[in-house]
């Protein structure tokens, strides 16, 4: 797999473990309302490190993510992207409610924001399925049983960016850990099921 950077950061790879540093005040989010309300400068909303590869057609991505949950919205995430106006991220995030949660954001011009279920601990599995322009995000606590957190349509090209995302929108940043990353080129008949 040949990876590239958008907003390059420091990275350390040891065996099946990848550590990416999320610099302070890094995020991707497209909403002028939130820029004003939260006092976040617009340039900080497109500066998150994204370590990705280009993938054509259907695929399944799976990875185990973890981090220390120091500041609100800290996240170890995975992302699919056409361009800066068309993308979606699947996050393991410290929410503004103080929980560790499965969070997703889908952007088609403007970003939405959806908090999923709360999860115990600092580690979870993430999975992304693509079937044409249909996508699904899943989570798992054991790496075996995956549960859908989001199903959505994204108007993308045949080739898109797929990869690892490390954010710290309001905090001082830190290390995000990704283990056992796999990206398989295959088509699933039921991308909702997670298996």
N, C-alpha and C positions, 0 to 999 in steps of 0.2 A: 504494500500500500504506500503510495507516494502522497505525503501530506504537505500542505502549504499553510501559510499564515495570513490572516486578516488581523491587523493590530497585534503584531508579534509581541510575545512576552517570553519570560524565561521558562524553560522546560527541562525536566530531568526524566530520563527513561532508564528503568532497570528491570530487565526481564519483561513481564507482562504488566508492569506498573508504570504509569505516566503521571508525573506531577507537573501541573501548570500553575504559575503564579497569577492570581487575579490582582492586578494593581488597584490601588485605592480609587474609589469613585469611577468605576467602569460599569457600563451598562449598554444595552441595546433596547430602546423602547421608543415608539413613534407616537407621541401624543403631546400636542402643545399645551393642553390643559394640565397634564402632570408636570410638564417643565416649569410652568408658572407656580402651580400649587406647592410643589415640593422644593422649589428654589434651586432646581438642578439646571445647570447650564446646558444648552442644546448640544454643544460639542461633546459633552460627557455621555450622551445617549446613543453614541455609535462608536464607542471606543473599547468594547470588551474584546479580550483576546479570543480568537477563534482559530482552532487548529483543525483543518479540514482536508478532505480529499474530494475530488470530483467523481461522481458516480452516475452512470447512465442506467436508466430503467429501474425496475423494481429491486428492492433490497430489504434486508433485515439487519439492523444494527443492535448490538447488545453490549452493555458495559456496566460494571459495578462502580459506583461513585461514592465519595465521602469527603467530608471537610469538617471544620471545627465549629461552624455556626456562631461566629463571634458577633456579627453585626446584621441588622435587619436587611433582608433581601440578598445576603450572601448566598451563593448558589454554585453547585457543580452541576453542569447541564450538558445536554446534547442538543444539536441544532441541525435543521435542514434549511437551506437558503437558495433562492433564485438570485436575489439581489437585495439591496438594503431596504427596499420597499415591500419585499415579498419573502417571508421567512417564518419559521416557527421554532420555539425552543421548549424543551422538556426539562424542567428544573427539579432539583432537590434543594429546597430553599428554606431559610429562616424567614418566616412571614412576619408581617407587621402585627400579627396576633400572638407572636411569641412561640409559634409551633414550627416543627420540622414537617414540611408538607411536600406533596407531589403537586407542583405548580406548572401551568402551561401558558404560553403566550403565542397567539397566532396573529401575524401581521400581513394585511393586504392593504397597504397604504397606512392605515392607523392600526395600532396594536390593541388587542383586547387583553384581558388578564383573568385567569381562572385558577383559583385555589382548589386543589383536589383534596384527597384525604390526608389527614395527619398521620405521620409515621414516627415510630419510636426509634431512638438511636441516631447514629451519625453515618450510616451506610445503607444504601439501597441499590438495587439493579434498575437500569433504565433500558427500554427497548423501543425501537422505532420500526414500523413497517411502512413500506411504500408499495402501493399498487396503482400504477398510473399516476393520476393527480390526487388520489386518495391516500391519506396518511392516518396512522394511529400511534398513540403513545401509550406505553404500558409501564408498570412498576412491579417489582417483586422484592420481597424481603429475603428470599432463600435462593434466588437464581433459577428456580424450577417452575414455580407457579406464578404466572404473570397475569396482571389484572389491568384492563383497559382504563385509562384515565381520560382519554380524549380521542375522538375520531373527527376528522375534518378534511375539507377539500382545499387544496392550495394550487393556484394556477401557475404551475412551474413548467420549465422546459424539460426535454428528455434527460439532459445532464444537469445535475444540481450539486451544490456543496453539501457535504455531510460531515459532521465531526463534533469535536469537544469544545465546550464553552465554559469560561471561568469568569464569574462576575462578582462585583462588590460595589453596588450602586451608591451606597451612602457611607460605607465603612472604610477601614484602612487596608483592606485586601488580605490576601493570604494564599496558602497552598490549597489547590483542589486536586484530589486524587482520583484517577481512573484506572481500573484494573480489568484484565481479561476482556479487552476490547475485541469485538469481532464485527465485521461488516461483510455479509454474504449477499451475493447477487442471486436472488431467487424470488419467485412469485408465490405468495401465499393465497390460497383460495378464500380464506376468511381472515382479513387483517384485524378484525375486531377481537378475535378470540385470544390472541397472544401466544398461540402455540403453533 
